[in-house]
Amino acid sequence: MRIIPALLLIGVAIAAPAWAQPLKKPNASGPYVYIIDERNEIVDGPVRNNVIPLWPVRSCFGWTVAVPGTVRSVKILEVQQAPGSTRFEVGPETKVNPQSDRTERRLEAVSYNNQVSSAWCVNDADPPGLYQFDIYVDGRLMGQFMFCAVKFPEGQEIKLDQLQCPNKLNSS
């Protein structure tokens, strides 16, 4: 998986682009997905959903967590568990376990609109199945999200907001 660092709202809190604000309501938490084209422009989404098509480079999924205070600095620990071994394209803030199916990423961020957010994009090594994200803000568990990664034929017509997991999932 490839992280999308621009979505993590690090640095000065300024008016962020629409894709960096997937949930419109302040104080909302939830999962989201979106599809990008070869120019990294969003062509579908972001929508609040936890089903991600396994389309390498094109499909991205992330989370938004509500945090108290309008604009403030926070410490984030993002723990990701993949359904099997994969390849992570990460930076020095991320540790990958020996089985290559779990990451721990520690970051400092500035909240925007009472939220922090992050996203990853699918790569060609990502397996289908359930991905779990546990999000800690300032040492407190603030969100737990399950994503269902599903293989769809490339180019198949889909609507992200209508996708459903083969299994029932709950997200906080």
TAWO-V50862 format. One record per residue. N is the residue number from 0. RES is the residue in three letters. SS is DSSP state (H for helix, E for strand, - for the rest). Layout:
BEGIN
n: {N | N}
res: {RES | RES}
ss: {SS | SS}
END
This chain:
BEGIN
n: {0 | 1 | 2 | 3 | 4 | 5 | 6 | 7 | 8 | 9 | 10 | 11 | 12 | 13 | 14 | 15 | 16 | 17 | 18 | 19 | 20 | 21 | 22 | 23 | 24 | 25 | 26 | 27 | 28 | 29 | 30 | 31 | 32 | 33 | 34 | 35 | 36 | 37 | 38 | 39 | 40 | 41 | 42 | 43 | 44 | 45 | 46 | 47 | 48 | 49 | 50 | 51 | 52 | 53 | 54 | 55 | 56 | 57 | 58 | 59 | 60 | 61 | 62 | 63 | 64 | 65 | 66 | 67 | 68 | 69 | 70 | 71 | 72 | 73 | 74 | 75 | 76 | 77 | 78 | 79 | 80 | 81 | 82 | 83 | 84 | 85 | 86 | 87 | 88 | 89 | 90 | 91 | 92 | 93 | 94 | 95 | 96 | 97 | 98 | 99 | 100 | 101 | 102 | 103 | 104 | 105 | 106 | 107 | 108 | 109 | 110 | 111 | 112 | 113 | 114 | 115 | 116 | 117 | 118 | 119 | 120 | 121 | 122 | 123 | 124 | 125 | 126 | 127 | 128 | 129 | 130 | 131 | 132 | 133 | 134 | 135 | 136 | 137 | 138 | 139 | 140 | 141 | 142 | 143 | 144 | 145 | 146 | 147 | 148 | 149 | 150 | 151 | 152 | 153 | 154 | 155 | 156 | 157 | 158 | 159 | 160 | 161 | 162 | 163 | 164 | 165 | 166 | 167 | 168 | 169 | 170 | 171}
res: {MET | ARG | ILE | ILE | PRO | ALA | LEU | LEU | LEU | ILE | GLY | VAL | ALA | ILE | ALA | ALA | PRO | ALA | TRP | ALA | GLN | PRO | LEU | LYS | LYS | PRO | ASN | ALA | SER | GLY | PRO | TYR | VAL | TYR | ILE | ILE | ASP | GLU | ARG | ASN | GLU | ILE | VAL | ASP | GLY | PRO | VAL | ARG | ASN | ASN | VAL | ILE | PRO | LEU | TRP | PRO | VAL | ARG | SER | CYS | PHE | GLY | TRP | THR | VAL | ALA | VAL | PRO | GLY | THR | VAL | ARG | SER | VAL | LYS | ILE | LEU | GLU | VAL | GLN | GLN | ALA | PRO | GLY | SER | THR | ARG | PHE | GLU | VAL | GLY | PRO | GLU | THR | LYS | VAL | ASN | PRO | GLN | SER | ASP | ARG | THR | GLU | ARG | ARG | LEU | GLU | ALA | VAL | SER | TYR | ASN | ASN | GLN | VAL | SER | SER | ALA | TRP | CYS | VAL | ASN | ASP | ALA | ASP | PRO | PRO | GLY | LEU | TYR | GLN | PHE | ASP | ILE | TYR | VAL | ASP | GLY | ARG | LEU | MET | GLY | GLN | PHE | MET | PHE | CYS | ALA | VAL | LYS | PHE | PRO | GLU | GLY | GLN | GLU | ILE | LYS | LEU | ASP | GLN | LEU | GLN | CYS | PRO | ASN | LYS | LEU | ASN | SER | SER}
ss: {- | E | E | - | H | H | H | H | - | - | - | - | - | - | - | - | - | H | H | H | - | - | - | - | - | - | - | - | - | E | E | E | E | E | E | E | - | - | - | - | - | E | E | E | E | E | E | - | - | - | E | E | E | - | - | - | - | - | E | E | E | E | E | E | E | E | - | - | - | - | - | - | E | E | E | E | E | E | E | E | E | - | - | - | - | - | - | - | E | - | - | - | - | E | E | E | - | - | - | - | - | E | E | E | E | E | E | E | E | E | - | E | - | - | E | E | E | E | E | E | E | - | - | - | - | - | - | - | E | E | E | E | E | E | E | E | E | - | - | E | E | E | E | E | E | E | E | E | E | E | - | - | - | - | - | - | - | - | - | H | H | H | - | - | - | - | - | - | - | - | - | -}
END
